[in-house]
Amino acid sequence: MESVDGVSTRSCSRLNLDIVRNYSDRGVIPNLDVNVSEIPLQRCLDSWKYSKDIYQSTIVTEIFLIWIGGPRIEDVNLTEEWREAIIPVQVVNGEQVLSKCSRYRLDVVRNLSAQGNLPGRDVNLTLLEQEGCVDGWRYSKDIFQSTIVTEWDLVCDNEWKVPFASSCLFLGFLVGSFCSGQISDRFGRKKILFISLGVQSVFVLLQSFSYSWMMFCTIFLFIGASQISIYICAFVLGTEVLSKSMRVLFTTLGAFLFPCLGYMLLPWIAYGIRTWRTLLMVLASLSVVYIPLWWFIPESPRWLFSQGRLEEAEAILREAARKNKVEAPPTVFKQTESVASPPTKKYTILDILKSSNIRCITFMSLLLWIAINIGYYGLSLNTANLSGDPFMNSFLSALTEVPAYIMCTYLLNKCPRRALLSSFLVIGGGFLLLVQLIPETLHELTLALVMIGKFGFTMAFSTVYIYTAEIYPTVLRNMGIGICSSAARIGSITAPYIIFLGTYNKFLPYVIMGSLTVVTSLVNFFLPETFNKDLPETVEQMQEYQRRKQAGLSLKF
């Protein structure tokens, strides 16, 4: 073992095997009868095993991708010196480590060894030609029986294909966020919600039969698009159906806590199913339990009203009143209300862009969503770098979000949106900026600051959804959230590369995420306050609200 950044890790060397075998035969106990630190070291001669954990998480589907392997050294006739020297030394992050994916050409080394030449004395190793892992890789099955990495040898020169698969998922999020809003605004929240559920199940099942990495990534695009479509449609539907008090409860605990509980459960499903194809099949089959919900979830009355389908909207509201044992008024919609929203008007993204007020609000919302997603996904993806059991790490990562969602639910019922969101952003970004000031020896304090930062980002992530839903009118709400969610995918796609900057300076990711978040918190104060306000129904109501805000008058939708 050796210490790297204060953490004990396995070294690329081992204690001299001949000496250890001698001690073992004599019954000598390490660290009791002999000081282990005094035994000479030697490089691992039999085979090299390297590990890389790549973990991606989504709301519905998570896939663990782990590979352990390395260049195999054939059981050939080499001297002890050449066995130790056949693996080249590379400089990684300022440290000399043994190469994971190459070796000096075996035929050349065998010839030099037979001639009695010694490496480093008779032969300059830097002049020797290197070769890749021509004998293939040997993968450990201690954690998983099979992954896409072991399936298609996504290591060494092909290692870039693993993070690219994650990018395909987020790219699907981008497409789905942009399209689902416009589609559900035209065809209805409920219909698109259940269509997206079906699409996701089918493509997750198809992905389990992928015969190539290219097919796997292509299907990942459709999975990402359908997953984010499910979330956006369900979020908007719940926002429009529920009352103001229940709306906050749903958009925090309902929309975030329950996915978090699924997030906590998933590692243990993967713990019992160690092959990636079987895991995907099981996850695809889980969507069957949602089919009966079609007969229990109503269409959004607000959307029906905006489409001029007043009779259907009134029927849903009267049924809700009956179930809640409330007497509905004789006339649910006034005649003036039916005239206020022309049923023939179809809204597109141009309606968001052509108004200066709505355009400015949208631009500021985009900045908020991008900054929050960079911080949230950056810290979440960094979980894969933690040492320890990957199943337990995943579980603990989800567990830390539970108190954040509960606290956020309470505060959203008590505090104005702008001040609350800005406070969460300052907490998330501010504590990350403090990480660079902590001495390297205080690892526990650094970990605590990072967890507090994620706590703040989690609360901001929950708040920005309900805040955005309350800002946009009914006719543009799903589209507005879809556009903001699309911009957020820029943040989630960028997050892995920001984390990668830690290879150059381990504090750089925290400085970037912290600074970006703190600056963005100031933008939030230019958005309208929506606390205890009725949801706007039309574009005119939203514009009127903004004009009153600019005039300094009492704001009321």
PEJO-V266901 format. One record per run of one state. SS is the DSSP state (~ for helix, > for strand, _ for the rest). FROM is the first residue (numbers start at 1). TO is the last residue. Records with the same first field share a line. If there is no record, write none. Layout:
# PEJO-V266901
SS = FROM-TO ; FROM-TO
This chain:
# PEJO-V266901
_ = 1-1 ; 5-6 ; 10-12 ; 16-16 ; 26-29 ; 31-33 ; 35-35 ; 39-40 ; 44-46 ; 48-49 ; 58-61 ; 70-70 ; 73-79 ; 86-88 ; 93-94 ; 99-102 ; 105-105 ; 115-118 ; 120-122 ; 124-124 ; 128-129 ; 132-136 ; 138-145 ; 147-147 ; 153-155 ; 159-159 ; 188-188 ; 208-212 ; 242-243 ; 273-274 ; 296-300 ; 307-309 ; 324-334 ; 341-349 ; 354-355 ; 386-389 ; 413-416 ; 438-442 ; 472-473 ; 504-507 ; 527-538 ; 552-557
> = 2-4 ; 7-9 ; 13-15 ; 30-30 ; 34-34 ; 41-43 ; 47-47 ; 50-57 ; 62-69 ; 71-72 ; 89-92 ; 95-98 ; 103-104 ; 119-119 ; 123-123 ; 130-131 ; 137-137 ; 146-146 ; 275-275
~ = 17-25 ; 36-38 ; 80-85 ; 106-114 ; 125-127 ; 148-152 ; 156-158 ; 160-187 ; 189-207 ; 213-241 ; 244-272 ; 276-295 ; 301-306 ; 310-323 ; 335-340 ; 350-353 ; 356-385 ; 390-412 ; 417-437 ; 443-471 ; 474-503 ; 508-526 ; 539-551
